[in-house]
Amino acid sequence: MKNWKDILIAPETTILQAMKLIDETTMQFAAVVDNTMHLLGTVTDGDIRRGILKGLSLDTPIREVMNNVPICELEGKKASYYKQFMIKRKLKQLPIILQDNILHSVLFSDELEHAIKKENKVVLMVGGLGTRLRPLTEKIPKPMLNVGDKPILETIIESFKNFGFTNFILSVNYKKEMIMDYFQDGSHLGVNVEYIVETKKLGTAGALSLLPEKLSEPFFVMNGDILTKINFEQLLNFHNDTDSVATMCVREYEYQVPYGVIETDNHKLLSIVEKPLHKSFVNAGIYVLNPNSLDRIPKDQFFDMPELYKILMQEKEMVSAFPLREYWLDIGQVDDYEKANLDYNGGAL
């Protein structure tokens, strides 16, 4: 484990001394502080090289080349927040400060990733035929279609991984070899991947009856054609905090009636509302389930997720809805696929 105190230097430290420290610690980074631990700046190998190119001597104080407005964050936030912050800004190190700019610690991206890993499984349903996306899916399964420079499924896996979820089970069927050959055991992506092979259509919940082992923690289930910016850690926390057996992500759907809607009392006309706008919550295809919910799923039979939720509600179990306010797109048709690529190129993803 890296010791962030090893990379602390004073502003009077020479460029040569800072170079030696950066090389010896192999962290490619140093934090410049005064004798009261106030953060004055940061220095990278690149900062030093740019100083040398400007003609500065190796005896020059490091304060002449340091970044005196470093990117930093306040102490006290969750590890997943810091990781997302670092990913967004492409940082390998992040100084953490107290309110008065006193350096509290330094986070490193590789250690942070290891620290927030969670054991909860993620089951991704990726066996569909993708009929509505033909001809795009005639030779390639929908989850393997590229959005930007990578398959949809890889983006989904990376989204979970960013919040520490690295254990995946892929339920495959249509053109399964292409998916299994690409992802294999997931090690090249820094995750663990297992597979359920559906020999027939089992629906959005039926494949869960084929899980290879008894689960001990709440787990995610998600359709493999959804792109979203949801915070999966927040979703899991909500599920646990509400003592839910099952949680369904829902999103608001608006539709406008293209006619004037009337209200009557027998033959008497009471009101006319012209082209009213209606709002409803709809299923977003992302779920969190407790392991005991699996007992309600019939073995190796077609069974959709809404049926499972209906059974749980009939049994008076705690079943919750988690409203999405983040980006969400179900890539069901060619127009959706085109929108996903536009969103990717526009920075929404």
N, C-alpha and C positions, 0 to 999 in steps of 0.2 A: 504494500500500500504506500502511495506517495505521501510524504509529509510536507504539507504546504509551507511549514515554517522554514524549510530548507531553501526556499526560493525568495526569502525576504532580503532586500538590500536597501542601503541608505542612498539618498540622492547624490552624495559625494562619491559613491563607488565609481571607479573608472570603467570605461567601456571594456577594457581588457579584462578586468576582474569580473564584470557581468558576463562576458563571453565564456569565461572559464566556468562560472557557476551554472550557466545554462547548459553547457556541454556536459558537465559532471552529473547534473541531476537528470539529464535526458528529458526534461519537461518542456524545453524550448520556450520558457516563460519565466519571468521574475516580477515580483510585486515590489514597488518602491514605497517605503514607509518612513515616517520620521520616528523619533525616539518615544513618541506616545502612541505609536501604531496607527496613526492617521494615514489612510491610503492617499498617496500623492500621485501615483501613476503606475503604469505597467510597461514592461519591456519584453519584446519577443526577439527572436533571432532576426526576423525581418527588419525590425526597427533598427537594430544594430547595423545590419548590412546597408540600409539606406543612409545611415549616418556616415558610414565609412565612404560610401559613394560620393557624399557631399564634401569629403575631404577632411572630416574630423579625425584627430589623432586618437590613438588608443588610450591616451591619458585623459581624455575629455570626460568630465563627470557625466554619469548616466542620465542626469536630469535634462541634458541637452538633447537626448534622442528619445526619451520616454514618451509614451502617450499620456498626457496629463489630464485627459478626460476619458478615462477607461470605462468600458461598459461594465456595470456591476449591478448587483441586486441586494435588496434588504434581506436580512436574516429572518427566519421564522416561517418560510413558505414550504410547501410540500416538495419532495424530491422530484415528483413528476412535473411540477410547474417549472422547476429549474431546468429540467431536461428539455422540455418544450421550448423554453426561452433560449437555450443554447442551440438547439436544432434550428430554430427560426433564424438565428443570427450567425449560424455556422461557427460557433465558438468551441474550442477545445478546453478552455479554462474560463472560470467565472469567479471573480472575487465577490465574496459575500460580506456586506458591511452592516454595522449598526447605524442607528439614526444619525449619529454625529460623525459619520464617515470613518469610524474606527474599523479597521479590518478585522472581521470575525473569523474568516476561513477562506479557502479557495477550493472550488469544486472542479473536478476533472471529468470530462465527458465519459471516458472509458470506465472509471470507477463508479460514476453515478449510474450508468446503465446496469452494472452488476448489482448495485445496492438496491435498486427498485424492482428487481425481478420478482414476479408473483407466480404462485403455483397454479392459479385458476386456469382451467382449460378453455380453449376457444374452439368451438365446433363450427366450421364453415360449410354450408351446403352448396356444393359446386358441381352437382351431377346433372343439372338440367340440360335440355336439348337446345335452348336458346332459339326456339322456333321463330319468335317475332323479330329476331335479328338477322334472319336469313336475307341475302346469301352470305353475310359475314361469317356465320357460324356453320357453314356447310363443311368446312375443312378444319375448323379450330373451335374448341369449346369457348363459350362466352367468357368465363373467367380469365382466359388467356389472351383475350383481345387487348391490344395496347391502348392505354390512355396516357398520352405523353410518350415517354420512352420505356415504359414497363407494363407488364400485364396488370389488369384490374386487380387480380388476386394478390399480386405482390404488393400493390399499394395498400390493400386491406390489411395484409399481414404486418406491413411496416407501421400502419396506424396503431394497431394493437401493441406492437413492440415498443413504440414510443412511450407507452404508459406502463411498461414493465411486464406485459403479458406475452410470454414466449412459447407457450405449449399449445400446439395446434393439432386439431383432428380434422382432416378434410374428407367429406363424404362425396365420393366420386362415382361417376357412372359413364356418361357420354364422353367418348374420347379420353378416357381416364389416363391412358398411357402418356399423353402429352402433358398433363398436369403432374403426374408422378415423376416423369423423367426430368421435368424442369425443377421441381421443388425438392425431390428426393427426401432426405431426412431433415432438410431445412438448415443444416449446419453452415452452409455458405451464406445464409442470411442471418446467422446468429440466433436461430430459433430451433425448436424441436417440432418435427412434423410426423404425424401418424396418419393412417388412412382407414376409412370405412369404404368398402366396395359394395355398392348397391347393385344387385343383379336384376332388380326390377324397380319400378317407380314406388317410392315409399312416402312421398310427401315431405313437407317441411319439418315433421317431427318423427315420422316412422323410422328414419335412419338412426335415431338416437337409441332404439332398441338393440342396435348392433354394436354399441360402444364396447370396446375390448376389455374394459376394466370398470370396476365400481368406483365412482367418483366420490370424493370426500369433501369437496369445496363447491360453492356456487360456481356455475360455469356459464359462458356466453354461447349463444347460438345466433348465427347471422347468415342471411342469404349472401351468396357469393357474387352478387351483381350490384352491390350497394357501395357507393362512395360517400363518405361522411367525415366531418371534422369533429364528431362527438368526442368528448372526454370520457373514455371508457372507465377510468378510475372513478370519476364522479358517478357514473352509472352504477358501478358495483357498490360504492358507498351508499347510494340511495337505496339500493336493493337491501343491503344489510341493515341500514338504519330504520327501515320501515318493517323489518322482520317479515319480509315477503317470501313466499314460496316461489313465486314467479313474477317477473317484471317485464312488461312489454313497452318498448319505445313507441311513442305515437307522435305524429306530426299533424299540424293544422292544415286542413285542406279546404280551400274556398271554391265555391261554384256559384254561378249566377243563373237564375231562372230567366230564360229569354222572353218571358211573357209577363203580363200583369197577373198577379196572384190575387184571387178573391177569397174572402171569408164570408160564409153565409150562415144564417139560422133559418133552416127550412127554405122557404122561398125568398126570404128577406136578405138582401145584399147588405153586409155590414161594413166591408172595407175593400179597397183595391190598393195593392202595393205593386208598383211598377218595377219589374225586373229585380226582385230582391236578391241580395247577396247572402248566401248561407255559408256558415263555417262549421266544420266538424273535425274531430280528431280521427285519424285513420292509422292503421297498423303500419309501422315503419320497417318491419322485417328484422328487428334487432331485439334479442331477448336475453334475460338472465334467469336461470333456473336453479333451484336447489336440487341436490341429487335425488331426494325422495320423490320429486315430481316424476321421475322416470318410471316409477311403479305403475303409473296410469297409462303408459304407452304399450299397445299390443305388440307382440313380438313379430317382426318381419311382415308387417301389414301396412298398407297405405294409411297414413294418419297425418293430418295437417295440424300445424301449431295452434290455430284458433280452437280446434276441437279439444286440445289439451287444456287450454285456458278455460273453456266452458265447463269442463269436468271439475277443474279446481275451484271455480266459482260456485258450482253447484254443491261442492263439498264444504263450502264456507271457508276455504283457505284464504290467506291474505294474498291477493293478486293485485299488483300495482301497475299504474301507467306512469311512464317517465316521458314528459313532453320534450321534444327536441326543439332547440332554437338555433342549432348549428347547421352548417351546410349539409344537405342530404340529397342524393340523387340515385334513383333506381334506374339502372340501365336496362330497360326492358325492350326498347325499340330503337330503330336506327337514329331517330331524332335525338333520343336521350344520349346515345353514344357520341353523336356529333357534338352535343352540348357539353358532355364530359370533357372532350378534348379542347373545346373552346375555353371552358372553365380552367382547365389545367394550364393552357397557354396564357390565360389572363391572370394567373396567380391565385385563383380561388381555392385550388387544391394544393 
